[in-house]
Amino acid sequence: MAKARCKNVLVTGAGGYVGSALVVHLAGLGHRVIGFGHGGNYAALRARVRGDLTLLTGDLTDPDALREAMKGVDAVVHSASVTGEASCRQDLSRAVRTIVRGTRMVVDAVRENAAERLVHLSTYGVYSTFRAREMPLAEGMELLPDDVYGALKAEAEWEASRVPSVILRLTNVFGVGSGIVLKRDVIGRFVTAARAGGPITMFGDGSQGIDFVHVDDVCRVVAGVMDASRGEGSLVFNVGSGSAAPIRHLAEMVRTLAREVLGRDVSIVSQEAPPGKIWPDRWVSTERLRSMFSWFPGTTLADGVREVMLQSWSDA
């Protein structure tokens, strides 16, 4: 395969967990990267990047800032978002502004500046979170979001589809990534607890299954779809492992790693789940993605969790 042409790439949400990983990855491939966000983690991000990087501070809802950031850009990777149901409910007006209006303004700026490609990062929560559905979740299924986060991200997908775009519905992203953000998900909590001596606390009996995808695989997919043939409509891909890993299996994996890596025995305890923390097992079909990328997925859950355990987190 011929080497992809280096592009001027704008990454929104550049200081966040996925956004910072994208900045590091894309700059490493030789692209000229323009990061756009609120400026958090920028100093650490500059220290990680070996390549052509410009970091701009601004808000998605500021059209002048977006217009300035978009000058000369070939592709836009829109990763900026309020993430998760709890964050959306904590400040609903901010979530709506960022996820819906912010995406609308990014799309308008893409159209105004005639950028070649928009890659929009969405979530498999657009299919639903609590509703029982046939598995695996496939791209052609009706979107039936049943929480605030999923509903807002579904609206953002509609906005993204107004221009030729690639929409990536991510499952639960994990891994070290840029190394500057420890994600506070179940893996981050389990590893932090193990490093502190335990116990590892899980909700219920740990039978709930969740689909995880490594952040490096997400970055490789984004880099690949930026060069997908341009059409008039939108391409949609699920980006996940294609299976559901039980939470107890994850807890036991972290306990084993704590013994191997830290020389420490930690216990696993169960507690009653608060409302909204347990939902049906769900996972996505990855047939469409694997037909485009034969290497996918590239990192196993076990290897990714070991990587997180070995990372020297400053706040872990």
Secondary structure, DSSP 4 states (H G I P E B T S, - for coil): -PPPPP-EEEEESTTSHHHHHHHHHHHHTT-EEEEEES-TTHHHHHHH--S-EEEEE--TT-HHHHHHHTTT-SEEEE-----SHHHHHHTHHHHHIIIIIHHHHHHHHHHHHT-SEEEEEEEGGGS-SSS---SSB-TTSPP---SHHHHHHHHHHHHHTTSSEEEEEE-EEES-TTSS----SHHHHHHHHHHTT--EEEETTS--EE-EEEHHHHHHHHHHHTTSPP-SSEEEEEES-SS-EEHHHHHHHHHHHIIIII-----EEEEPPPTTS------B--HHHHHH-TT-S-S-HHHHHHHHHHS--TT-
